[in-house]
Amino acid sequence: MTPDVQEKQKKTLDINRTRFFLAGIIATPTVLALFFLFSPYFHINTVVIDGNYRITQDEIRERLGIGDNTHILLFNARAAQTALLQNTYIGEAHIERVLPGRVDITISERRLTAYVEHMPGSFLFLDDYGRVLEVRTYFFEPLPVLEGLHFTRFQLGEVLEVPDPAAFNVIVQYAQILNQHDLTARVSHINVADAANIRIIIDNIEFNVGGVAHADEKVRTIIEILDNHPSLGLVPGFFDLRELRRDFIFEILY
């Protein structure tokens, strides 16, 4: 091997060593950064849940799929949100990752408003938009039972399908107004067989509120009657509120 060839090989070796050294210098911080990012320091150790009332925190945590070693950068927030929304009581779910190891969950629950008998001994649980939240053979919360409501089919998480959507909207509006005035828990039944003559039953008193016209004012009138005459419920009776007047006649039902 000639001296020129040896010299060239030496220069090539020196260049390769320099390149390797420089690559090492560049790569070392990157490797260290990767080790740091994927270290237990970034494991999720805190889950903050807000907005849940009916759904327990244990169920929410289970649906999130967060384990002891779940890395915050590898946590699939979109999949977790999809899993949360599979619970029909959850209307919205917002998930935020906060470095190094916290996840904030904000839940917006749908409001249980009424029941409707699906078949003898089986009830659909509805929210205030007529969406079916669940089906049970019993209920324990004091909420109205809708009587006379006809529907063709139902699907969990979807608004109840009825032959007359316009009439159903009247029922939905009354349900929302009753909620707004905190009267829902006092209503035992709402007879919606005739959307132009809706009957709201509280204790032993039946109120015929007619249709949707002046619905809020009619509900306010019901509240005023109940507040001013707290003993009325002792006797079965009837009020006709289809047309709002200054005075209303209490008809005793025998």
Buried (B, 14 or more C-beta within 10 A) or exposed (E): EEEEEEEEEEEEEEEEEEEEEEEEEEEEEEEEEEEEEEEEEBBBBEBEBEBBEBBEEEBBBEBBEBEEEBBBEEBEBEEBBEBBBEBBBBBEBBBEBEEBBBBBBBBEBBBBBBBBEBEEEEBBBBBBBBBBBBEBEEBEEEBBBBBBBEBEEBEEBEBBBBEEEEBBBBBBBBBBBBBEEEBBEBBBBBBBEEBEBBBBBBBBBBBBBBBBEBBBEBBBBBBEBBEEEEEBBEEBBBBBBBEBEEEBEEEEEE
